[in-house]
Amino acid sequence: MKYNKYNQVPEWKKRLTRKIGLFGLSDLRKLAPIGDLGYANGWYWDFYGREGWFYGEMEKAIMEAFHAQGFKFDQGYSTGYRRTDHHYICTELGLRYSVDSGD
């Protein structure tokens, strides 16, 4: 398979996966700063036509642990056309993600 910008795994995802492999997801503080997980819209395999750990399962696992461990987003803002891009930030974990709720 020839790799291009659409099917390469970004380096930040590889680094985060190594951290998860070393520390697990039982205490997200050990992974901090987690970084920007991107748009949640892209975490579902049908969005990109691919599935698997690097195409949304990692992000969903982190967010499941985030909620289970009682973390909260303490910052947020909206941008874009009609303010439909919502950005959520947890400063304690250095975690950020976004959702495009536009039609």
ChimeraX commands (.cxc) that place a marker at each C-alpha (Angstrom):
marker #1 position 0.00,0.00,0.00 radius 0.5
marker #1 position 1.35,3.41,-0.91 radius 0.5
marker #1 position 1.10,5.86,1.98 radius 0.5
marker #1 position -0.14,9.40,1.64 radius 0.5
marker #1 position -1.44,12.06,4.00 radius 0.5
marker #1 position -4.84,10.34,4.16 radius 0.5
marker #1 position -3.74,6.90,5.30 radius 0.5
marker #1 position -0.64,7.62,7.36 radius 0.5
marker #1 position -0.95,7.47,11.11 radius 0.5
marker #1 position 0.10,10.85,12.52 radius 0.5
marker #1 position 3.13,10.86,14.78 radius 0.5
marker #1 position 1.16,12.34,17.71 radius 0.5
marker #1 position -1.18,9.32,17.63 radius 0.5
marker #1 position 1.77,6.95,17.72 radius 0.5
marker #1 position 3.27,8.83,20.70 radius 0.5
marker #1 position -0.06,8.83,22.56 radius 0.5
marker #1 position -0.50,5.11,21.87 radius 0.5
marker #1 position 2.94,4.44,23.34 radius 0.5
marker #1 position 1.96,6.39,26.47 radius 0.5
marker #1 position -1.27,4.39,26.74 radius 0.5
marker #1 position 0.69,1.17,26.33 radius 0.5
marker #1 position 3.05,2.21,29.12 radius 0.5
marker #1 position 0.56,3.71,31.60 radius 0.5
marker #1 position -2.86,2.38,30.53 radius 0.5
marker #1 position -6.08,4.35,30.81 radius 0.5
marker #1 position -6.80,3.79,34.52 radius 0.5
marker #1 position -5.39,7.22,35.45 radius 0.5
marker #1 position -5.46,9.76,32.63 radius 0.5
marker #1 position -3.24,12.11,34.64 radius 0.5
marker #1 position -0.31,9.84,33.75 radius 0.5
marker #1 position -0.89,10.58,30.05 radius 0.5
marker #1 position -1.00,14.36,30.45 radius 0.5
marker #1 position -0.64,16.39,28.44 radius 0.5
marker #1 position -2.85,14.32,26.19 radius 0.5
marker #1 position -3.17,16.91,23.43 radius 0.5
marker #1 position -5.76,17.68,20.79 radius 0.5
marker #1 position -7.80,14.61,19.80 radius 0.5
marker #1 position -9.25,16.46,16.81 radius 0.5
marker #1 position -12.85,16.41,15.67 radius 0.5
marker #1 position -15.11,13.78,17.22 radius 0.5
marker #1 position -16.94,13.66,13.88 radius 0.5
marker #1 position -13.89,11.83,12.52 radius 0.5
marker #1 position -13.83,9.20,15.29 radius 0.5
marker #1 position -16.34,7.00,13.53 radius 0.5
marker #1 position -15.11,4.58,10.89 radius 0.5
marker #1 position -17.74,5.50,8.33 radius 0.5
marker #1 position -16.46,9.08,8.30 radius 0.5
marker #1 position -13.13,8.02,6.80 radius 0.5
marker #1 position -14.09,4.58,5.56 radius 0.5
marker #1 position -11.63,2.96,7.97 radius 0.5
marker #1 position -11.93,1.51,11.41 radius 0.5
marker #1 position -9.52,0.56,14.15 radius 0.5
marker #1 position -7.44,1.90,17.00 radius 0.5
marker #1 position -5.88,4.77,15.08 radius 0.5
marker #1 position -9.13,5.83,13.40 radius 0.5
marker #1 position -11.28,6.67,16.39 radius 0.5
marker #1 position -11.12,3.78,18.83 radius 0.5
marker #1 position -8.22,5.38,20.72 radius 0.5
marker #1 position -10.04,8.69,21.03 radius 0.5
marker #1 position -13.28,7.01,22.11 radius 0.5
marker #1 position -11.41,4.94,24.74 radius 0.5
marker #1 position -9.79,8.08,26.14 radius 0.5
marker #1 position -13.13,9.89,26.32 radius 0.5
marker #1 position -14.80,6.90,27.98 radius 0.5
marker #1 position -12.05,6.88,30.64 radius 0.5
marker #1 position -12.32,10.69,30.93 radius 0.5
marker #1 position -16.00,10.50,31.87 radius 0.5
marker #1 position -15.59,7.37,34.05 radius 0.5
marker #1 position -12.85,9.07,36.08 radius 0.5
marker #1 position -15.00,12.15,36.64 radius 0.5
marker #1 position -12.96,14.69,34.69 radius 0.5
marker #1 position -14.74,17.78,33.36 radius 0.5
marker #1 position -14.07,20.30,30.62 radius 0.5
marker #1 position -13.29,23.63,32.22 radius 0.5
marker #1 position -12.96,25.69,29.03 radius 0.5
marker #1 position -14.71,25.84,25.72 radius 0.5
marker #1 position -15.66,28.05,22.85 radius 0.5
marker #1 position -17.40,27.96,19.47 radius 0.5
marker #1 position -16.12,29.07,16.09 radius 0.5
marker #1 position -16.89,28.69,12.42 radius 0.5
marker #1 position -19.89,29.31,10.28 radius 0.5
marker #1 position -22.83,30.07,12.57 radius 0.5
marker #1 position -20.67,29.08,15.58 radius 0.5
marker #1 position -21.17,25.36,14.95 radius 0.5
marker #1 position -17.60,24.21,15.67 radius 0.5
marker #1 position -17.48,23.56,19.40 radius 0.5
marker #1 position -14.12,23.17,21.13 radius 0.5
marker #1 position -13.82,21.56,24.57 radius 0.5
marker #1 position -10.72,21.82,26.81 radius 0.5
marker #1 position -9.69,20.11,30.04 radius 0.5
marker #1 position -6.68,22.08,31.27 radius 0.5
marker #1 position -5.84,19.54,33.99 radius 0.5
marker #1 position -5.13,16.85,31.39 radius 0.5
marker #1 position -4.04,19.09,28.54 radius 0.5
marker #1 position -6.90,17.48,26.59 radius 0.5
marker #1 position -8.89,19.06,23.82 radius 0.5
marker #1 position -11.39,17.91,21.22 radius 0.5
marker #1 position -13.90,19.48,18.88 radius 0.5
marker #1 position -17.28,18.76,17.35 radius 0.5
marker #1 position -18.70,20.21,14.15 radius 0.5
marker #1 position -22.44,20.41,14.74 radius 0.5
marker #1 position -23.17,22.27,11.52 radius 0.5
marker #1 position -25.75,21.08,9.04 radius 0.5
marker link #1:1,2 radius 0.2
marker link #1:2,3 radius 0.2
marker link #1:3,4 radius 0.2
marker link #1:4,5 radius 0.2
marker link #1:5,6 radius 0.2
marker link #1:6,7 radius 0.2
marker link #1:7,8 radius 0.2
marker link #1:8,9 radius 0.2
marker link #1:9,10 radius 0.2
marker link #1:10,11 radius 0.2
marker link #1:11,12 radius 0.2
marker link #1:12,13 radius 0.2
marker link #1:13,14 radius 0.2
marker link #1:14,15 radius 0.2
marker link #1:15,16 radius 0.2
marker link #1:16,17 radius 0.2
marker link #1:17,18 radius 0.2
marker link #1:18,19 radius 0.2
marker link #1:19,20 radius 0.2
marker link #1:20,21 radius 0.2
marker link #1:21,22 radius 0.2
marker link #1:22,23 radius 0.2
marker link #1:23,24 radius 0.2
marker link #1:24,25 radius 0.2
marker link #1:25,26 radius 0.2
marker link #1:26,27 radius 0.2
marker link #1:27,28 radius 0.2
marker link #1:28,29 radius 0.2
marker link #1:29,30 radius 0.2
marker link #1:30,31 radius 0.2
marker link #1:31,32 radius 0.2
marker link #1:32,33 radius 0.2
marker link #1:33,34 radius 0.2
marker link #1:34,35 radius 0.2
marker link #1:35,36 radius 0.2
marker link #1:36,37 radius 0.2
marker link #1:37,38 radius 0.2
marker link #1:38,39 radius 0.2
marker link #1:39,40 radius 0.2
marker link #1:40,41 radius 0.2
marker link #1:41,42 radius 0.2
marker link #1:42,43 radius 0.2
marker link #1:43,44 radius 0.2
marker link #1:44,45 radius 0.2
marker link #1:45,46 radius 0.2
marker link #1:46,47 radius 0.2
marker link #1:47,48 radius 0.2
marker link #1:48,49 radius 0.2
marker link #1:49,50 radius 0.2
marker link #1:50,51 radius 0.2
marker link #1:51,52 radius 0.2
marker link #1:52,53 radius 0.2
marker link #1:53,54 radius 0.2
marker link #1:54,55 radius 0.2
marker link #1:55,56 radius 0.2
marker link #1:56,57 radius 0.2
marker link #1:57,58 radius 0.2
marker link #1:58,59 radius 0.2
marker link #1:59,60 radius 0.2
marker link #1:60,61 radius 0.2
marker link #1:61,62 radius 0.2
marker link #1:62,63 radius 0.2
marker link #1:63,64 radius 0.2
marker link #1:64,65 radius 0.2
marker link #1:65,66 radius 0.2
marker link #1:66,67 radius 0.2
marker link #1:67,68 radius 0.2
marker link #1:68,69 radius 0.2
marker link #1:69,70 radius 0.2
marker link #1:70,71 radius 0.2
marker link #1:71,72 radius 0.2
marker link #1:72,73 radius 0.2
marker link #1:73,74 radius 0.2
marker link #1:74,75 radius 0.2
marker link #1:75,76 radius 0.2
marker link #1:76,77 radius 0.2
marker link #1:77,78 radius 0.2
marker link #1:78,79 radius 0.2
marker link #1:79,80 radius 0.2
marker link #1:80,81 radius 0.2
marker link #1:81,82 radius 0.2
marker link #1:82,83 radius 0.2
marker link #1:83,84 radius 0.2
marker link #1:84,85 radius 0.2
marker link #1:85,86 radius 0.2
marker link #1:86,87 radius 0.2
marker link #1:87,88 radius 0.2
marker link #1:88,89 radius 0.2
marker link #1:89,90 radius 0.2
marker link #1:90,91 radius 0.2
marker link #1:91,92 radius 0.2
marker link #1:92,93 radius 0.2
marker link #1:93,94 radius 0.2
marker link #1:94,95 radius 0.2
marker link #1:95,96 radius 0.2
marker link #1:96,97 radius 0.2
marker link #1:97,98 radius 0.2
marker link #1:98,99 radius 0.2
marker link #1:99,100 radius 0.2
marker link #1:100,101 radius 0.2
marker link #1:101,102 radius 0.2
marker link #1:102,103 radius 0.2
view
